[in-house]
Amino acid sequence: QVKAFVTQDIPFYHNLEMKHLPGADPELVLLSLRYEELERIPLSDMTRKEINQLVQELGFYRKETPDAPVPEEFQFAPAKSLPILLTPQASTADAKTPPKRDKEEHPDL
């Protein structure tokens, strides 16, 4: 099931890449815009349908065709902006993750 997802479905998702690690169990590794690891989700026991549902629930954009353009609002998907969650004091106190800087640092994503 995972192999079918990797070979047939991944090309349709924007910002979703496959990295083959010989001998490793398949897992979805979620990274921040700064490529910091956020979470690892094991995929071995999941069906292809469940994996597709998971990545869509996580906010990955599925294109109509692998070559289809990605709408502007999904260019950084599944990244979520944080300004709504942060208070003005929190955004200045946490200088490591200012919400606006992420998109400027990685304009190629």
ChimeraX attribute file (.defattr): number of C-alpha atoms within 10 A of each C-alpha:
attribute: neighborCount
match mode: 1-to-1
recipient: residues
	/A:1	14
	/A:2	19
	/A:3	11
	/A:4	11
	/A:5	16
	/A:6	16
	/A:7	10
	/A:8	11
	/A:9	16
	/A:10	18
	/A:11	18
	/A:12	17
	/A:13	20
	/A:14	21
	/A:15	17
	/A:16	17
	/A:17	12
	/A:18	13
	/A:19	7
	/A:20	9
	/A:21	8
	/A:22	7
	/A:23	6
	/A:24	7
	/A:25	10
	/A:26	20
	/A:27	14
	/A:28	16
	/A:29	14
	/A:30	16
	/A:31	13
	/A:32	13
	/A:33	18
	/A:34	11
	/A:35	8
	/A:36	9
	/A:37	11
	/A:38	9
	/A:39	11
	/A:40	12
	/A:41	11
	/A:42	11
	/A:43	16
	/A:44	13
	/A:45	11
	/A:46	13
	/A:47	14
	/A:48	18
	/A:49	11
	/A:50	15
	/A:51	20
	/A:52	18
	/A:53	11
	/A:54	15
	/A:55	17
	/A:56	14
	/A:57	11
	/A:58	13
	/A:59	13
	/A:60	21
	/A:61	21
	/A:62	21
	/A:63	15
	/A:64	11
	/A:65	10
	/A:66	13
	/A:67	9
	/A:68	11
	/A:69	11
	/A:70	16
	/A:71	9
	/A:72	8
	/A:73	7
	/A:74	15
	/A:75	18
	/A:76	21
	/A:77	20
	/A:78	20
	/A:79	17
	/A:80	11
	/A:81	14
	/A:82	13
	/A:83	12
	/A:84	7
	/A:85	10
	/A:86	13
	/A:87	11
	/A:88	9
	/A:89	8
	/A:90	11
	/A:91	16
	/A:92	12
	/A:93	11
	/A:94	10
	/A:95	9
	/A:96	9
	/A:97	13
	/A:98	16
	/A:99	16
	/A:100	11
	/A:101	11
	/A:102	16
	/A:103	16
	/A:104	8
	/A:105	11
	/A:106	11
	/A:107	9
	/A:108	8
	/A:109	11
